[in-house]
Amino acid sequence: MKITANNFKAAAFDNPMFNHFSEEVLKDVSSFQKTVPGYKETPLRQLSSLGKSINIGDVYVKDESYRFGLNAFKGLGGIYSAAAYLKERHSIEFSTFDELVKQLTDKVPETFVTATDGNHGKGIAWAAQLLNQRAVVYMPKNTSRARVDAIEKLGGKVIVTDMNYDDTVRYASKTAEENNWPVMQDTAWEGYEDIPLKIMQGYSAIVSEIKQQLKSNYNKLTHVFLQAGVGSFAGSIAASLIRTMDSSDIKIIIVEPDNAACLYKSAEDKSGNPRAVGGDLETMMAGLSCGEPSTQGWSILKDAADAFISCSDEISAEGMRLLGRPAGSDDKIISGESGSVTAGILSAIMTNSELDSVKVQLGLNKDSKVLLINTEGDTDPDNYREVMNQTN
């Protein structure tokens, strides 16, 4: 495990990107999401026994494996960005899902194109199916069959490439441009920012729910650990928390796989510019296997994060077992490789004496109130079973 402090953290959050996650924006996003078929608030678990066992005051886990029946949170970004695109494409107005669908009945369906390690593509295919559109989803080499099947079951056309994730994103974008199809990508780059921002805003519904679920305890949160691939999810949650909490003092810690730690690398670079990681990006945490930061995600995290951590797959595996074999009376949480890594890293920091300096650096102690988000369930069932059959 490696950690680097964020020397770029802002004293005041006046970056315009944060304005896209105001309370008013979050209210509008949540109002639409609640009209989408299958919408239901996902559980927020308080793991009291885990907290006691690792000497943390409170540990809360938002379990996104229940989101829209998709076993992951990505549908929030998929449906919100698709709705936003269709609104602009057809110059239509609506406030609910049903109003949107009604106005699309006489419109020629669009073909949404995206690249994915799994969950985002599933979210786009699901959104396209709900809205009677089409989806073509490109996936990187070594994608598990289960992740391909999950997208195809939702009507998406899947093409597995012989490239890594970032090269697959470029290939998908090029193909979409050649066919005049809209790119629905969850990472931003120069000249491509509108759709990724809508995707990030879609994710903000998670924070709106957490605020309602925690009530007065919401503003007592002291830490949040956020897993990151390109940084869109982490940036969305970080900005939403900062803009909706009474104080912006919450410590934000970003966690990535060792072999795909592009945000960690960016934080280490003295220039403050986003930095890429090359190679195959091999990691069990498929949803975090990304080598190039989203410009929008990095813009937020550069200002908001307190520290960046990179860690091994074994930390993620420990997190899977920790949540799947709960201590005491804690609820069982089925967490996939990308969903569990924050639980694994929190436990490692609090129980491994060699990481005592990290504990001090992050201000973690018996009074801390920590938020984690389980971003996915067992999206690769075979690997989940294999990891759970291993001993701690």
Secondary structure, DSSP 8 states (H G I E B T S, - for coil): -EEEE-TT--SS---GGGGGG-HHHHHHHHHHHTTSTT-----EEE-HHHHHHTT-SEEEEEEGGGGGGTTBTTHHHHHHHHHHHHHHHHT---SSHHHHHHHHTTS---EEEEE-SSHHHHHHHHHHHHTT-EEEEEE-TT--HHHHHHHHTTT-EEEE-SS-HHHHHHHHHHHHHHHT--B--SS-BTTB-HHHHHHHHHHTHHHHHHHHHHGGGGGG--EEEEE-SSSHHHHHHHHHHHHHSS-S--EEEEEEEGGG-HHHHHHHSTT-------S----S-GGG--SS--HHHHHHHHHH-SEEEEE-HHHHHHHHHHHHS-STT-------HHHHHHHHHHHHHHH-GGGHHHHHHHT-STT-EEEEEE-BS-SSHHHHHHHHTS--
